[in-house]
Amino acid sequence: MTPFGALVIDVLGGNIRVTLAGSNYAVTYHKPRSSPQLLAKSLPVNEDRHASMTQGEFLALAWRAANDKARELGWVV
């Protein structure tokens, strides 16, 4: 379990993928060389009514978790 609850954070090559356990929520971020920040490559399309949070809540937490991981990896300052 991460400090972000049931979020699972995986680093896959140059991508950071964040998923919410027990839901269909997943988002993948990458850090282009020309960008000072992470950018989302794929976002969840539909609301998961069985998830423990809304899609918006998931995306807000996922963004924070991915940025923390990117800082840890030295991808962003």
Buried (B, 14 or more C-beta within 10 A) or exposed (E): EEEBEBBBBEBEEEBBBBBBEEBBBBBBBBBEEEEEEBEBEEEBEEEBEEBBBEBEEBBEBBBBBBBBBBEEEEBBE
